[in-house]
Amino acid sequence: MKLTQPRDTEKDVQETIADLSNSLRWVYLGEEGREINAILAEADDTYAQMEAWKAYLQKTLTFPFAAKISEWQKPGSGLQAGHKVQVMAIADLNEWYGIMVKIKRGGRSHIFPLCDLEVVAHNSPNTDLVQLYAVWYANR
């Protein structure tokens, strides 16, 4: 048996592993994971991923849209699970809560985490976009 010389350096191997890991990061989530991979193709850390989501959603979401709060909220905030709101725009990024959106309810404006909202109109293109973001946020 004759040994051959390696064609790749250790650095080449590590770079390939990193590239594959990044491109396949969300595949375990099935079709949603493939869509998330496409959106986050160039983002290599959580903040870069949030920035990628923000840019993507600013281009693809149609504002305003009706949503309801899908998660329990701290008492006294005036916003509770099940409340219907109007989502007006993407407001900012928050390192703990991800994408923050400007919402209106009862004549009052609030800044609220997008991951805690669910689009009311199930036939709206916004429904799948917000759901996809929520899946990413829950699994990041």
PEWOSUL-V160102 format. One record per residue. RES is the residue in three letters. SS is DSSP state (@ for helix, = for strand, . for the rest). BURIAL is 1 if it has 24 or more other C-alpha atoms within 12 Angstrom, else 0. Layout:
<<RES,SS,BURIAL> <RES,SS,BURIAL>>
This chain:
<<MET,.,0> <LYS,.,0> <LEU,.,0> <THR,.,0> <GLN,.,0> <PRO,.,0> <ARG,.,0> <ASP,.,0> <THR,.,0> <GLU,@,0> <LYS,@,0> <ASP,@,0> <VAL,@,0> <GLN,@,0> <GLU,@,0> <THR,@,0> <ILE,@,0> <ALA,@,0> <ASP,@,0> <LEU,@,0> <SER,@,0> <ASN,@,0> <SER,@,1> <LEU,.,0> <ARG,.,1> <TRP,.,1> <VAL,@,0> <TYR,@,0> <LEU,@,0> <GLY,.,0> <GLU,@,0> <GLU,@,1> <GLY,@,1> <ARG,@,0> <GLU,@,1> <ILE,@,1> <ASN,@,1> <ALA,@,0> <ILE,@,1> <LEU,.,1> <ALA,.,1> <GLU,.,0> <ALA,.,0> <ASP,.,0> <ASP,.,0> <THR,@,0> <TYR,@,0> <ALA,@,0> <GLN,@,1> <MET,@,1> <GLU,@,1> <ALA,@,1> <TRP,@,1> <LYS,@,1> <ALA,@,0> <TYR,@,1> <LEU,@,1> <GLN,@,1> <LYS,@,0> <THR,@,0> <LEU,.,1> <THR,.,0> <PHE,.,0> <PRO,.,0> <PHE,=,1> <ALA,=,1> <ALA,=,1> <LYS,=,1> <ILE,=,1> <SER,.,1> <GLU,.,0> <TRP,.,0> <GLN,.,0> <LYS,.,0> <PRO,.,0> <GLY,.,0> <SER,.,0> <GLY,.,0> <LEU,.,1> <GLN,.,0> <ALA,.,0> <GLY,.,0> <HIS,.,1> <LYS,=,1> <VAL,=,1> <GLN,=,1> <VAL,=,1> <MET,=,1> <ALA,=,1> <ILE,=,1> <ALA,=,0> <ASP,=,0> <LEU,=,1> <ASN,=,0> <GLU,.,0> <TRP,.,0> <TYR,.,0> <GLY,=,1> <ILE,=,1> <MET,=,1> <VAL,=,1> <LYS,=,1> <ILE,=,1> <LYS,=,1> <ARG,=,0> <GLY,.,0> <GLY,.,0> <ARG,=,0> <SER,=,0> <HIS,=,1> <ILE,=,1> <PHE,=,1> <PRO,=,1> <LEU,@,1> <CYS,@,1> <ASP,@,1> <LEU,=,1> <GLU,=,1> <VAL,=,1> <VAL,.,1> <ALA,.,0> <HIS,.,0> <ASN,.,0> <SER,.,0> <PRO,@,0> <ASN,@,1> <THR,@,1> <ASP,@,0> <LEU,@,1> <VAL,@,1> <GLN,@,1> <LEU,@,1> <TYR,@,1> <ALA,@,1> <VAL,@,1> <TRP,@,1> <TYR,@,1> <ALA,@,0> <ASN,@,0> <ARG,.,0>>
